[in-house]
């Protein structure tokens, strides 16, 4: 029996090697692009967990929670700084590469205007909501500066459309390394909390300048960008449903921390955030897969419905496989991981982590669903789903936080994520067929088990 299994393993391994050797050049380019994105994110994941947990240990649950509260609150206005045009810009650059300067220039103007507006509104609203918390006002003002520098994000979309993500990865990692060194110095010298807020915005500034540099050395020039006012109207019309849905996403993903801070205290936010950070550390995986395969999804859409459907199902299956692998890895080690990374002061976060990790099942699928929705032009339905999820999250938080504090917030997030990323789309006729593909992906372990039993 063992010999048969070894033979099967070697047979499949050889088939895989031959498959890689015979890849079409376009597929090799996709793998290379995905590899760059993956390596970049893994590098950041490892270093940020090490240094981030050192910072959390140094700051303690209360001060760490205060910083996380400021970040969570300011994130409500993040979509204004990007207008959620990323997928729209990438789609248009793939379809009309000859119009790149008009597309990029127009997107830049829209996003820098949105960034200034986002920073201004963040400062105004925190003063209204917490008029006595002057230190919170300062932290929110500092971290909101980064919104203005999101205006250079269209350069990322250009590299993505050309399947040249190595430039984006190099720029991101170089900025990350610089900021990590500064953060370590701040921990060593026992710096005050506001300096940790400053380096959050400083990373966005450094990244923008490095991104421009790589864009220039790739024989491109931002001086060639031009603004077309008709295109501004087009971009806003195309992206506003995505903008509203992204706002709903960010609010329901951050509202738990804000409500915890207001209803329980900043220390509970620090404990809760330690679990969330571990879970969200893996969120780059579906983003890498979906962003690298998005151009090929657009091309498959023009071939045939069966090819298009198979392509989407494969992406769903892959993201589902990753989410189950992460759950299996994290669930039995939750207590050990929290104590190892954050220390005994954060031990209560282990139960929160055990619940929150299951949200990856739905958020991973939601990333792929968002790409499909943009390709199909159904952005309004995505908006409705996220708004329903947001309402559910707020109501569940109001009900569960007083009873279970951080665990209640985690349960609320899990339920609302399933509603916003899956159940709504299963209910609507226009998205039901695609949601069935999601259902098949969610039941991937049973499908694999059935397949193994047949063999």
DAJOHU-V886308 format. One record per residue. N is the residue number from 1. PSI is psi as a letter, one per 20 degrees, with the letter a starting at -180 (999 if undefined). NEAR is the number of other C-alpha atoms within 12 Angstrom. Layout:
n-><N/N>
psi-><PSI/PSI>
near-><NEAR/NEAR>
//
This chain:
n-><1/2/3/4/5/6/7/8/9/10/11/12/13/14/15/16/17/18/19/20/21/22/23/24/25/26/27/28/29/30/31/32/33/34/35/36/37/38/39/40/41/42/43/44/45/46/47/48/49/50/51/52/53/54/55/56/57/58/59/60/61/62/63/64/65/66/67/68/69/70/71/72/73/74/75/76/77/78/79/80/81/82/83/84/85/86/87/88/89/90/91/92/93/94/95/96/97/98/99/100/101/102/103/104/105/106/107/108/109/110/111/112/113/114/115/116/117/118/119/120/121/122/123/124/125/126/127/128/129/130/131/132/133/134/135/136/137/138/139/140/141/142/143/144/145/146/147/148/149/150/151/152/153/154/155/156/157/158/159/160/161/162/163/164/165/166/167/168/169/170/171/172/173/174/175/176/177/178/179/180/181/182/183/184/185/186/187/188/189/190/191/192/193/194/195/196/197/198/199/200/201/202/203/204/205/206/207/208/209/210/211/212/213/214/215/216/217/218/219/220/221/222/223/224/225/226/227/228/229/230/231/232/233/234/235/236/237/238/239/240/241/242/243/244/245/246/247/248/249/250/251/252/253/254/255/256/257/258/259/260/261/262/263/264/265/266/267/268/269/270/271/272/273/274/275/276/277/278/279/280/281/282/283/284/285/286/287/288/289/290/291/292/293/294/295/296/297/298/299/300/301/302/303/304/305/306/307/308/309/310/311/312/313/314/315/316/317/318/319/320/321/322/323/324/325/326/327/328/329/330/331/332/333/334/335/336/337/338/339/340/341/342/343/344/345/346/347/348/349/350/351/352/353/354/355/356/357/358/359/360/361/362/363/364/365/366/367/368/369/370/371/372/373/374/375/376/377/378/379/380/381/382/383/384/385/386/387/388/389/390/391/392/393/394/395/396/397/398/399/400/401/402/403/404/405/406/407/408/409/410/411/412/413/414/415/416/417/418/419/420/421/422/423/424/425/426/427/428/429/430/431/432/433/434/435/436/437/438/439/440/441/442/443/444/445/446/447/448/449/450/451/452/453/454/455>
psi-><g/h/g/g/g/h/g/g/g/h/g/h/g/h/h/g/g/h/g/g/h/j/q/q/h/g/h/h/h/g/g/g/g/h/g/g/g/g/g/g/h/g/g/h/g/g/g/h/g/g/h/h/h/g/g/h/g/g/h/r/h/g/h/g/h/g/g/h/g/g/g/g/g/h/i/h/j/g/h/h/i/i/j/l/j/g/h/g/g/g/g/h/h/g/h/m/h/i/k/g/h/g/g/g/g/g/h/g/g/g/h/h/g/h/g/g/g/g/g/g/h/g/g/g/h/h/h/g/g/m/h/i/m/h/h/h/g/g/g/g/g/g/i/i/h/h/h/h/i/i/i/j/h/h/h/g/h/g/h/g/h/j/l/l/i/h/g/g/g/g/g/g/h/g/h/g/g/g/h/g/g/g/g/g/g/h/g/g/j/l/q/r/h/h/h/h/h/g/i/g/h/h/g/h/g/g/g/g/h/h/g/g/g/h/g/g/i/k/k/r/p/i/i/i/q/q/p/o/h/h/h/g/g/g/g/h/g/h/i/h/h/h/g/g/h/h/g/g/g/h/g/i/i/i/h/g/h/g/h/g/g/h/h/g/r/h/g/h/g/g/g/g/h/h/g/g/g/g/g/i/h/i/i/h/g/h/g/g/g/h/h/h/i/g/h/h/g/g/h/h/h/i/f/r/h/g/g/g/g/h/g/g/h/h/g/g/g/g/h/g/g/g/g/h/g/g/g/h/g/g/g/i/j/g/g/g/g/g/g/g/g/h/r/h/i/j/h/i/i/g/h/g/g/h/g/h/h/i/h/h/h/h/h/g/h/h/g/g/h/g/g/g/g/g/h/i/k/k/h/h/h/h/g/g/g/h/g/g/h/g/g/g/g/g/g/h/g/h/g/h/g/h/g/j/c/h/h/g/h/g/g/g/g/g/g/h/h/h/g/h/i/f/h/g/h/h/h/p/g/h/i/g/g/h/h/h/h/g/g/h/h/h/k/g/g/h/g/h/g/g/g/h/h/h/999>
near-><7/8/9/10/12/12/13/15/14/14/14/14/14/14/14/14/13/12/14/17/13/13/16/12/12/18/20/19/25/32/26/23/32/32/23/30/37/30/25/31/31/22/23/28/26/21/24/29/30/24/28/33/35/27/38/40/30/28/33/30/34/28/32/39/35/40/42/44/43/44/43/37/43/45/40/38/43/41/40/39/42/44/42/43/44/43/42/43/45/39/37/34/32/27/22/19/20/13/22/34/28/29/40/45/32/33/48/39/34/38/37/29/26/31/34/29/25/37/36/29/28/39/32/22/22/33/22/15/17/23/15/12/18/17/23/36/33/30/38/42/35/31/41/43/38/40/43/35/36/42/42/40/42/45/43/40/40/43/39/39/36/33/35/29/36/33/32/41/34/30/32/34/33/27/29/34/26/24/32/29/20/24/35/27/20/26/24/16/14/18/20/22/32/27/27/36/37/29/33/36/32/29/34/32/31/27/36/33/26/28/40/32/22/29/31/18/13/19/11/20/20/29/14/17/22/21/24/22/17/14/26/28/17/20/37/29/21/28/37/29/32/39/37/34/37/41/34/36/42/34/34/41/41/38/42/48/50/43/36/39/38/26/25/28/27/30/34/41/47/42/49/51/50/48/42/40/31/38/39/28/29/34/32/30/37/39/32/35/37/38/40/41/39/41/39/34/36/36/21/21/22/17/15/14/17/13/18/25/25/19/29/41/30/25/39/41/32/31/38/38/29/31/37/29/21/30/26/19/20/30/27/18/21/33/25/23/31/37/22/21/32/38/26/20/26/38/26/32/41/38/33/40/42/35/31/42/42/35/38/42/43/39/42/43/48/43/39/44/46/45/38/44/35/35/29/23/24/27/33/27/32/43/31/29/40/40/32/29/38/37/27/33/39/32/25/31/38/27/21/26/34/21/18/24/34/44/37/34/49/43/35/41/47/37/36/40/41/34/33/42/44/42/29/31/38/24/20/19/15/21/29/20/22/38/34/27/31/39/29/27/34/33/21/27/22/16/18/17/12/12/11/10/9/8/9>
//
